[in-house]
Amino acid sequence: MSSRFSILAAGGLLLAATLPAAAQTTPPATAAETPAAMPAPAPPRKARRVKVAALPIVFSQPETGLAYGAAVLPVWRFGQDTLTRSSNARLLGYYTQRKQSSMSLTYNIFTPQEKFVLSGEAFYFNFPYYYYGTGNDTRKAEKSDISYKVVIVTQRVLKKIRPHTFAGLSFRLTDLHHIRLDDDSTDDRTRPNLLLLRDPRERQTTITSGLGPTFLYDSRDNVLSTYRGSYLETGALVMGGYLGSDYRFTRLLLDARHFRSLRKTDNRTILAGQLQAQFNAGGRVPFRELANLGGEKMMRGIYEGRFRDRQMVAAQLELRQQLFWRLGGVVFGAAGQVRDRLGQFRPGDFNVAAGAGLRIAVNRADRLGIRIDYAVGSGQSSGLYFAFNEAF
């Protein structure tokens, strides 16, 4: 999400990192003193099992204008098993000068010994939005102003089948309603609002829901900021009436990542790469569920959804360097393409984006932090991004 970072956010987060979490215990009182013995030393204080950062946030982005809100970021570990990675969550809410509102909850939970992995997201958006139509070469002048409210829920439940390897089910629900055309034509006044060119059913309240298998290989040492390891997720979602969906199609997903340290003596320099693909087959896919490029995770520098269609392939490469104190820096680049059909992909037709950023570590032990990125991309796009943890 493109954002203009505020000093208030950074200061609040760094302050929150120093506050004790609610789960921290206090040491027992020392034994009573007697003439014959010195006071008994207090036992060492137990490590906090839950660490919580809470902060106000202020930012600005092309989609929202000035926005303000709050975030709560807990990190915890189940049991004393050091082989079980830390679980984490993020609760975020904000309101904007354009009368937009958003609430979201994301989480990754690792049960003891990582026998199960549960992860998911729940979003509510009430947003004016820029819709550019479909295709890999949409024109900036054909921006169409629309608004809608949407609730998105995703959930994965995976069981370990061997070390670092999990299998299970994924679920996704999109409830799209209160769809409105804020302008009846494109910005250049040469065409009607591009949403009018799609099936009229897509301008009505719709539910898109699906369920399907997921396979995951995940050897990352930390899910918030990885130093080394690999991540490979493949899966399918079958959208259909059996779950109340108004649309019937199948979505295939691929997400592959690899991380390595470029220095033998420490983890100050990390090279990270990611490949993503989304393919939709079968029936009609509503505009909100099409694969798309852009946003604060993949193809930073391009407005989220600027390029969208049924099929998508994208990749990014990032070099992360620890600088000093709590600060780090990154440079990154990405390329991606969307098409209606697989046979339409062309090697020379990729949209590109590149940029650099700053990292501020909040909880260095669990690698919880915030990031600020500036990037430029195809389609005369650019953005300044404020977000939590690494993009991938």
Secondary structure, DSSP 8 states (H G I E B T S, - for coil): -B----HHHHHHHHHHHTS--TT----------BTTB-----------SEEEEEEEEEEEETTTEEEEEEEEEEEE-SSS-TTS--EEEEEEEEEETTS-EEEEEEEEEE-GGGSEEEEEEEEEEEEEEEE--SBSS--GGG-EEEEEEEEEEEEEEEEEEETTEEEEEEEEEEEEEEEEESSSB-TTSSSB-GGGGS-GGGGS-EEEEEEEEEEEEE--S-SSS-SSEEEEEEEEEEE-GGGT-S--EEEEEEEEEEEEES-SS-SSEEEEEEEEEEEEEES---GGGSEEE-SSSSSTTS-TTSEEESEEEEEEEEEEEEEETTEEEEEEEEEEEEESSGGG--TT--EEEEEEEEEEEEETTTTEEEEEEEEEETTTEEEEEEEES---
